[in-house]
Amino acid sequence: MKQMEVTIMGQSYLLGCPEGGEAALTSAVAQVDREMSTIRDAGKVKARERIAVLAALNLAYQLAGTAPSTVVAGPIASPELDALVKRLDDALGHDGQLI
């Protein structure tokens, strides 16, 4: 397995990549970077961890096929997502809040 250095939202990561998987990994990294940057650029969320969780939720939502061509552009784009983020914050408690 080879290693690739990638950059997501200005931070470098060294990732393992199977031979022949470079194009797929590069595409996935670009998609994650776009999603995280979109959330960050909306200006409502500053914490990198919260941005990552929201981006992961948005991408998982897309993969589930419930919105094949819709990207959730902001951190609170739907009541369902807002409720999920609130549940995450409640579960983490005051010291671990994502905001």
KOLMARLO-18225 format. One record per residue (C-alpha): residue number from 1; x, y, z. Coordinates in steps of 0.02 Angstrom, whole numbers, plus 50000, padded with zeros to 5 digits. Layout:
# KOLMARLO-18225
{num: NUM X: X Y: Y Z: Z}
...
***
This chain:
# KOLMARLO-18225
{num: 1 X: 50000 Y: 50000 Z: 50000}
{num: 2 X: 50070 Y: 50168 Z: 49953}
{num: 3 X: 50050 Y: 50330 Z: 50047}
{num: 4 X: 49982 Y: 50493 Z: 49977}
{num: 5 X: 49992 Y: 50665 Z: 50054}
{num: 6 X: 49830 Y: 50761 Z: 50033}
{num: 7 X: 49765 Y: 50929 Z: 50092}
{num: 8 X: 49592 Y: 50959 Z: 50161}
{num: 9 X: 49544 Y: 51135 Z: 50213}
{num: 10 X: 49726 Y: 51186 Z: 50216}
{num: 11 X: 49784 Y: 51043 Z: 50328}
{num: 12 X: 49896 Y: 50903 Z: 50262}
{num: 13 X: 49860 Y: 50719 Z: 50293}
{num: 14 X: 49962 Y: 50565 Z: 50249}
{num: 15 X: 49842 Y: 50429 Z: 50193}
{num: 16 X: 49865 Y: 50248 Z: 50143}
{num: 17 X: 49807 Y: 50208 Z: 49968}
{num: 18 X: 49799 Y: 50041 Z: 49877}
{num: 19 X: 49892 Y: 50030 Z: 49712}
{num: 20 X: 49781 Y: 50097 Z: 49574}
{num: 21 X: 49669 Y: 50190 Z: 49695}
{num: 22 X: 49752 Y: 50359 Z: 49679}
{num: 23 X: 49620 Y: 50436 Z: 49566}
{num: 24 X: 49477 Y: 50378 Z: 49677}
{num: 25 X: 49563 Y: 50442 Z: 49834}
{num: 26 X: 49603 Y: 50609 Z: 49751}
{num: 27 X: 49421 Y: 50626 Z: 49700}
{num: 28 X: 49359 Y: 50583 Z: 49875}
{num: 29 X: 49480 Y: 50708 Z: 49953}
{num: 30 X: 49420 Y: 50844 Z: 49834}
{num: 31 X: 49239 Y: 50807 Z: 49878}
{num: 32 X: 49273 Y: 50813 Z: 50066}
{num: 33 X: 49374 Y: 50973 Z: 50045}
{num: 34 X: 49233 Y: 51055 Z: 49945}
{num: 35 X: 49102 Y: 51004 Z: 50072}
{num: 36 X: 49203 Y: 51064 Z: 50222}
{num: 37 X: 49250 Y: 51226 Z: 50135}
{num: 38 X: 49068 Y: 51260 Z: 50091}
{num: 39 X: 49016 Y: 51241 Z: 50273}
{num: 40 X: 49162 Y: 51347 Z: 50334}
{num: 41 X: 49129 Y: 51482 Z: 50205}
{num: 42 X: 48947 Y: 51494 Z: 50260}
{num: 43 X: 49023 Y: 51577 Z: 50414}
{num: 44 X: 48912 Y: 51502 Z: 50548}
{num: 45 X: 49031 Y: 51364 Z: 50604}
{num: 46 X: 49211 Y: 51393 Z: 50654}
{num: 47 X: 49266 Y: 51232 Z: 50742}
{num: 48 X: 49354 Y: 51112 Z: 50624}
{num: 49 X: 49280 Y: 50961 Z: 50714}
{num: 50 X: 49103 Y: 51023 Z: 50693}
{num: 51 X: 49136 Y: 51064 Z: 50510}
{num: 52 X: 49202 Y: 50886 Z: 50485}
{num: 53 X: 49049 Y: 50807 Z: 50569}
{num: 54 X: 48928 Y: 50912 Z: 50466}
{num: 55 X: 49023 Y: 50873 Z: 50305}
{num: 56 X: 49020 Y: 50687 Z: 50347}
{num: 57 X: 48833 Y: 50695 Z: 50379}
{num: 58 X: 48803 Y: 50788 Z: 50216}
{num: 59 X: 48905 Y: 50664 Z: 50116}
{num: 60 X: 48824 Y: 50513 Z: 50200}
{num: 61 X: 48653 Y: 50588 Z: 50164}
{num: 62 X: 48701 Y: 50604 Z: 49981}
{num: 63 X: 48767 Y: 50425 Z: 49974}
{num: 64 X: 48607 Y: 50360 Z: 50052}
{num: 65 X: 48520 Y: 50420 Z: 49895}
{num: 66 X: 48394 Y: 50531 Z: 49981}
{num: 67 X: 48458 Y: 50685 Z: 49890}
{num: 68 X: 48564 Y: 50625 Z: 49744}
{num: 69 X: 48594 Y: 50795 Z: 49669}
{num: 70 X: 48573 Y: 50909 Z: 49819}
{num: 71 X: 48718 Y: 50968 Z: 49924}
{num: 72 X: 48673 Y: 51034 Z: 50095}
{num: 73 X: 48761 Y: 51202 Z: 50084}
{num: 74 X: 48755 Y: 51258 Z: 50263}
{num: 75 X: 48775 Y: 51189 Z: 50436}
{num: 76 X: 48588 Y: 51200 Z: 50475}
{num: 77 X: 48504 Y: 51170 Z: 50308}
{num: 78 X: 48359 Y: 51066 Z: 50369}
{num: 79 X: 48263 Y: 51035 Z: 50530}
{num: 80 X: 48324 Y: 50854 Z: 50531}
{num: 81 X: 48506 Y: 50906 Z: 50521}
{num: 82 X: 48480 Y: 51042 Z: 50651}
{num: 83 X: 48403 Y: 50914 Z: 50769}
{num: 84 X: 48546 Y: 50792 Z: 50741}
{num: 85 X: 48676 Y: 50926 Z: 50777}
{num: 86 X: 48583 Y: 50974 Z: 50936}
{num: 87 X: 48583 Y: 50792 Z: 50990}
{num: 88 X: 48771 Y: 50783 Z: 50958}
{num: 89 X: 48800 Y: 50940 Z: 51061}
{num: 90 X: 48690 Y: 50874 Z: 51202}
{num: 91 X: 48782 Y: 50708 Z: 51202}
{num: 92 X: 48952 Y: 50792 Z: 51207}
{num: 93 X: 48904 Y: 50906 Z: 51351}
{num: 94 X: 48972 Y: 51080 Z: 51382}
{num: 95 X: 49158 Y: 51034 Z: 51376}
{num: 96 X: 49143 Y: 50940 Z: 51213}
{num: 97 X: 49028 Y: 51054 Z: 51116}
{num: 98 X: 49064 Y: 51060 Z: 50932}
{num: 99 X: 49039 Y: 51249 Z: 50921}
***
